[in-house]
Amino acid sequence: MGVFVRNDTLHQQVIERLKQLRKERGLTQEKLQFELKGINIGNIERGINSPSLTTLGRLCKFYNISLSEFFKGIEVE
């Protein structure tokens, strides 16, 4: 079984995209957590936790964008 190595550049791009979407909609972390129970956006945005695909899906649905729109412009190294 292989060892998981996190791509820090990709992780940072995902964090920045999540912050951008939240701020564009005028939401605080607290308001977003209230709206989407079970997602600790503060820990995600601080890089403590990585969002799962399920979490990204829930956030995209909340923001009314597709996963492909979310990842547009995000580069994998």
C-alpha positions as CSV (number, residue, x, y, z in Angstrom):
1,M,0.0,0.0,0.0
2,G,1.4,3.4,-1.0
3,V,2.0,6.3,1.3
4,F,-0.3,9.3,0.9
5,V,1.5,12.5,0.2
6,R,-0.5,15.7,0.3
7,N,-0.1,18.1,-2.6
8,D,0.3,21.3,-0.6
9,T,0.0,23.6,-3.7
10,L,-3.3,21.9,-4.7
11,H,-4.5,22.0,-1.1
12,Q,-3.8,25.7,-0.8
13,Q,-5.6,26.4,-4.1
14,V,-8.7,24.6,-2.9
15,I,-8.6,26.5,0.4
16,E,-8.3,29.9,-1.5
17,R,-11.2,29.0,-3.8
18,L,-13.4,28.1,-0.8
19,K,-12.6,31.4,0.9
20,Q,-13.3,33.3,-2.3
21,L,-16.7,31.7,-2.8
22,R,-17.7,32.3,0.8
23,K,-16.5,36.0,0.8
24,E,-18.1,36.7,-2.6
25,R,-21.5,35.7,-1.1
26,G,-20.9,37.9,2.0
27,L,-20.8,34.9,4.4
28,T,-18.8,34.6,7.6
29,Q,-17.4,31.2,8.6
30,E,-20.0,31.1,11.4
31,K,-22.9,31.8,9.1
32,L,-21.7,29.1,6.7
33,Q,-21.3,26.6,9.5
34,F,-24.8,27.4,10.6
35,E,-26.2,26.9,7.1
36,L,-24.2,23.6,6.5
37,K,-24.2,21.7,9.7
38,G,-21.3,19.3,10.1
39,I,-18.8,21.2,8.0
40,N,-16.1,23.0,10.1
41,I,-15.2,25.6,7.4
42,G,-12.8,27.3,9.8
43,N,-10.6,24.2,10.1
44,I,-10.7,23.7,6.4
45,E,-9.8,27.3,5.6
46,R,-6.9,27.2,8.1
47,G,-5.6,24.0,6.4
48,I,-6.1,21.9,9.6
49,N,-8.6,19.6,7.7
50,S,-8.8,18.8,4.1
51,P,-12.3,18.8,2.6
52,S,-13.6,15.4,1.4
53,L,-15.2,15.1,-2.0
54,T,-18.6,14.8,-0.2
55,T,-17.9,18.1,1.6
56,L,-16.8,19.8,-1.6
57,G,-20.0,18.5,-3.2
58,R,-22.1,19.9,-0.4
59,L,-20.3,23.3,-0.6
60,C,-20.7,23.4,-4.4
61,K,-24.4,22.6,-4.1
62,F,-24.8,25.4,-1.5
63,Y,-22.9,27.8,-3.7
64,N,-24.9,26.6,-6.8
65,I,-21.9,25.7,-8.8
66,S,-20.7,22.4,-10.3
67,L,-17.5,20.7,-9.2
68,S,-16.0,21.4,-12.6
69,E,-16.7,25.1,-12.1
70,F,-15.1,24.9,-8.6
71,F,-11.9,23.4,-10.0
72,K,-11.7,25.7,-13.1
73,G,-8.3,27.4,-12.9
74,I,-7.0,25.1,-10.2
75,E,-3.8,23.4,-11.4
76,V,-2.4,20.1,-10.3
77,E,1.4,19.9,-10.1
